[in-house]
Amino acid sequence: MNENNNAASVVSKIWSFCNTLRDDGVGYGDYLEQLTYLLFLKMADEYSKPPYNRHLSIPAEYNWESLTAKRGAELEAQYSLTLRELGKLPGLLGQIFTKSQNKIQDPAKLFRLIDMIDKEQWSVMGADIKGKIYEGLLEKNAEDVKSGAGQYFTPRELIRGIVECVRPEPLKTVADPACGTGGFLLAAYDYILANHSLDKEQKRFLKFHTFFGNEIVANTRRLALMNMFLHNIADIEGENFISPTDSLVADTGLRVDYVLTNPPFGKKSSMTCTNEEGEQETDDLTYNRQDFWATTSNKQLNFVQHIRTMLKSDGKAAVVVPDNVLFEGGAGETVRKRLLETTDLHTILRLPTGIFYKQGVKANVIFFDNKPANKDPWTKEVWIYDFRTNIHFTLKKNPLSYNDLKDFIRCYQPENRHARQETWQAETNPEGRWRKFTYAEIMNRDKTSLDITWIKDKSLADLDNLPDPDVLAGDIVENIEAALESFREIMNRIK
């Protein structure tokens, strides 16, 4: 059995048990969380034995064997105590178990899950197969609409395509200020390993000093830490490199070579608090930072500004942003103008609909290189690839694949983007998807809008050539979802 089949087999086995637990009210996210705790303990147990013989700071009374030796109510009590006590320990270990709770109330089912994990030897698996297993579980979790986990999971095919364009190098730093379950960081890790023959120092730097992230949702951050650990990044007792703090609050002084990220969708930055009557209130957050060009509660624009601050003077960024970042006036126009002036905003990929787990999302990837201070604007021309018009994907029937992105990657010219050639020609190829616009052309557009289309939408032009009914239905659902999101924002503002 090859590694892919083996990984798929383990994913299937572990995931099938979730259906049993759902009858007891244990949701996908809770199940994945419990798996994380147990997998971590089992691997720590394996590393403490031959041939590794590593001394780990897990007290004997809370180790893996303390669970496998018990049954019934005694097991349930031991598991709850273990979670609570391990959360007090320092390093990655304590971070994984911070505020952990037992969500499996049936001791017999808890025993079955422990037994299933106990039968696998995780430490002998390669980091790639362990990673594939966990990534497979994360993707299954993201597919569950009710869990809402999809908002923390960027399609891995899209991430891979973005990383292929940016081409991160060894001994350089990579950050994601809204890292979700760690997809961008892991793709950068995989790319560096696959494309470079690393010496000892480069391997050590890659494992311990390359990656930085922020994730404010505790459970999602836990999954990210475990995901990185299973991919052989960091160490059980190593320092935590994914911060729980809101990355937008302040400039920490961190400067990195690459920022790869898909910040959370939705326009407003907000925090939820409880008023005197015990009711939940949502307050819009406006970050007053001197390094920002514009003060706004639009968190997407704040992330763009923050990312520019995070970059070294020659750093590179690829950021997934919703359409409003490209056309919104006011602060949006200010941010776009300053971005065009102070960085080389050289590429925009207009993404198709139907690729994200959150419905109603119309998004783009902006690629820009930071530059030192200069009196003249750094952006000379912006290249746009329209991967949206007349292109339809669905998560089930027609999902996005890496092959779908190959034409964009070829047009992008990662080896030498100064050798680019337009595929659009006004007379000979008006349907060409790859076109450039000069700095002057963009500055002359209303509100310096970067939301640019030129290909004729066939569904509007030809009623006899309508997309398939399921595609049309999907578009309608997405538009309704987007409208509902806007109404929710208005309602929250009124409240």
C-alpha positions, 0 to 999 in steps of 0.5 A: 500500500503506498503512502497516499492510500495508507494515509487515506485508510487511517483518515477513513478509519479515524473519521468513521468513528466520529459518526458514532460519537455524533449520536452523543452530541460530539461534533466534528470540531470537538472530535478533532480536538479530542483526537489532537490531545490523544495523538499528541500524548501517544506520540510523546509516549512513543518518543520516550521509548527506544529507539528515541529515549527522549526525556519529556516533561510529561509527568508519569501520572498523566502520560499515555499509559495512565489512560490505556491502563484504565476503563469506565468512570476511572478512565473518564476521570483520569482523562479529564484530570490529564487534560487539566494538568497538562495545560499548566505545563510550559512550551508547545505541550502546554499550548496544545492542552490550554483550556482543554476539556473532555467532550466525550462523556461515554467512557466506553467510546473514549476507550475505543478511541484511545484503543484505535490510536494506540494500535498505530505507530505514529512516530515511525510514519514519515512527517509527510504521511502524518501530515497528510492524515491530519490535513485530511481530518482538517479538510473533512472538518472544514467540509462540515457546514454546521461547524463553521470550520471552513472559514479557517481552512483555505483550499490547499490547491489554491495555497500550493499555487500561490506558494509556487509563485512566491517561491520561498527560500531557505534561511528566510522567514515566513509569517501568516498573521491569521494562520487558521490551521496553518495551511500557508506555513505548511505549504511554504515548508513543503516547497522549501523541502522539495526544491532545495537540498538543505544542509544541517543549519538550513534544516534546523532553521526551517524547523525552529526559526522560519515560521511565525503565526497568529490565531486568536481562536483558541481551538483553531490555534490548537489544531494549527500547532498540532498540524505543524508538529505532525509535519516535523516543525518545532518540537514537543518542548519547543517554544510556541511560534503561533501567538494567540494575540490579535495581530492587528493590535500593535506592531510587534517589531517582527519583520519577515521575508514572506507573508502568505495569508488569507485573513478572515472574511467579513469587513468589520473588526469586532470583539464580543463582550457581555453588558450589565444585563448579561447580553452579548454586544459586538463592538467594532474595533478601530485600530489606531496605529501610527504605521497605518495609512488609514484608520478604519474598522474594515479589518481587511484593509487593516490586514493589508496595512499590517502585512506591509508593516511586517515585511522587510524592505525587500519582503514579498507578500501574497494575500487573499482579499475580498473584492471590496478591498479592490474597489471600496472608497474612503480608506480603501482608496487611501490604502490602495494608493499608498500600496501602489506607491510604497510597494510593487503591487505587480499581480492580482489573481481574480478568484472564481466562486465556489472554491471556499467553504464559506459561501458567497465569497468573491475574492482575489490574491494580491501579490506585492513586493515591499520596497525602501522609501522612494520619491517615485511610485514603485508600482509601474504596472499591475498584471491581472489574471481573470480566473473568474469570468465564465469559470465555475467551481463547486466543492463537490462536483467540480472542485478546484485542482492544482492543474486549474492554476497551472495556466496562471502560474505559467503566465506569472513567470515565477522564475522571471516575472519581468519576462511576462507576455499578455495573452489578451489582445484587443483584436485577436484575443479579447477573451485572454485572461492575462492583461497588464495595466500601467500605473497611470491607467489605474490612477485615472480610474474612479477611486483608484479601483483595482476591480477590473474586468474585460472578458464578456460574461457569457451567461449575461450575453447569451441566454441560450448558453446558460451554465448548468442548473446546479452552477446557477443554483450555486451562484444564487446561493452565494449571492443570497449568502453575501447579501445576508452577510451585508444585512447582518453587518447593517443590523449589528451597526443599528443595534 
